[in-house]
Amino acid sequence: MDEVTITRHDAGNRGEYRAHVKDSRHIGRLTWVLRQGVRVADHTLVPPAIGGRGIAALLVEALVEDAREQGFRIEPPVQLCRGMPSIATPNGPTCVTKRER
């Protein structure tokens, strides 16, 4: 896989993770908004030019890792969360579904 660097950009009750692929001007993004104390990942956007490299999964992994480290709850993008169990942390489930809220 090409070298990918993930950066975090928070802006209060919303933010995004950005995937920068070495030697490419294209950037993958995962955006989130805060709803009822849960960071809801509402979009993953990976341009076709850098697609097929697992970049969306890397963006979700970065969000999950931050949730584990910082103790916040998340709801991943539906297309990446279907059939996945919640991720246990000392502060309760990290990944919550709409049914768990």
C-alpha positions as CSV (number, residue, x, y, z in Angstrom):
1,M,0.0,0.0,0.0
2,D,1.1,3.5,-0.7
3,E,2.1,5.6,2.3
4,V,-1.0,7.2,3.9
5,T,-1.0,9.8,6.6
6,I,-4.2,10.4,8.6
7,T,-4.7,13.9,10.2
8,R,-7.6,15.0,12.5
9,H,-9.3,18.4,12.2
10,D,-11.8,19.2,15.0
11,A,-14.1,22.2,14.9
12,G,-16.3,22.0,18.1
13,N,-19.3,19.9,17.4
14,R,-18.0,18.7,14.0
15,G,-14.8,17.6,12.4
16,E,-13.1,15.4,9.9
17,Y,-10.2,12.9,9.4
18,R,-8.2,13.4,6.3
19,A,-6.1,10.7,4.5
20,H,-3.1,12.1,2.6
21,V,-1.6,9.6,0.1
22,K,2.1,10.2,-0.6
23,D,2.7,11.7,-4.1
24,S,-1.0,12.4,-4.7
25,R,-3.0,15.7,-4.5
26,H,-6.2,13.7,-3.7
27,I,-7.4,13.5,-0.1
28,G,-9.8,11.0,1.5
29,R,-12.2,12.3,4.2
30,L,-14.4,11.0,7.0
31,T,-16.6,13.7,8.4
32,W,-18.4,13.6,11.7
33,V,-21.0,15.7,13.7
34,L,-21.8,15.6,17.4
35,R,-25.4,14.4,18.1
36,Q,-26.6,13.7,21.6
37,G,-23.0,13.2,22.9
38,V,-22.1,10.8,20.1
39,R,-19.8,11.5,17.2
40,V,-21.7,10.4,14.1
41,A,-19.5,9.7,11.1
42,D,-21.8,11.0,8.4
43,H,-19.7,10.7,5.3
44,T,-16.6,8.9,4.0
45,L,-15.3,10.3,0.8
46,V,-12.4,8.7,-1.2
47,P,-11.7,10.1,-4.7
48,P,-11.5,7.3,-7.4
49,A,-7.9,8.3,-8.0
50,I,-6.9,6.9,-4.6
51,G,-9.7,4.4,-4.2
52,G,-9.2,0.6,-3.8
53,R,-6.5,1.0,-1.2
54,G,-8.5,0.6,2.0
55,I,-8.4,4.3,2.7
56,A,-12.0,4.5,4.0
57,A,-11.2,1.7,6.5
58,L,-8.1,3.6,7.7
59,L,-10.2,6.7,8.3
60,V,-12.7,4.7,10.3
61,E,-9.8,3.0,12.3
62,A,-8.4,6.4,13.1
63,L,-11.8,7.5,14.5
64,V,-12.2,4.3,16.5
65,E,-8.7,4.6,17.9
66,D,-9.3,8.2,19.0
67,A,-12.6,7.1,20.6
68,R,-10.8,4.4,22.6
69,E,-8.0,6.7,23.7
70,Q,-10.3,9.7,24.5
71,G,-13.4,7.9,25.7
72,F,-16.0,9.3,23.4
73,R,-18.8,7.3,21.7
74,I,-19.1,7.0,17.9
75,E,-21.5,5.9,15.3
76,P,-19.6,4.8,12.2
77,P,-20.9,5.3,8.7
78,V,-23.8,2.8,8.2
79,Q,-22.1,1.2,5.2
80,L,-19.1,0.3,7.3
81,C,-20.9,-0.7,10.4
82,R,-23.6,-3.1,9.2
83,G,-23.4,-6.3,11.2
84,M,-20.5,-5.1,13.4
85,P,-20.9,-5.4,17.2
86,S,-20.2,-2.5,19.4
87,I,-16.6,-2.0,20.5
88,A,-16.2,-2.3,24.3
89,T,-14.1,0.3,26.1
90,P,-13.8,1.1,29.8
91,N,-16.4,3.9,29.2
92,G,-18.9,1.7,27.6
93,P,-19.5,0.9,23.9
94,T,-17.6,3.0,21.5
95,C,-19.6,2.1,18.4
96,V,-23.3,2.6,18.9
97,T,-26.2,1.9,16.6
98,K,-29.3,4.0,16.5
99,R,-31.1,1.3,18.5
100,E,-28.6,1.7,21.3
101,R,-29.1,5.5,21.7
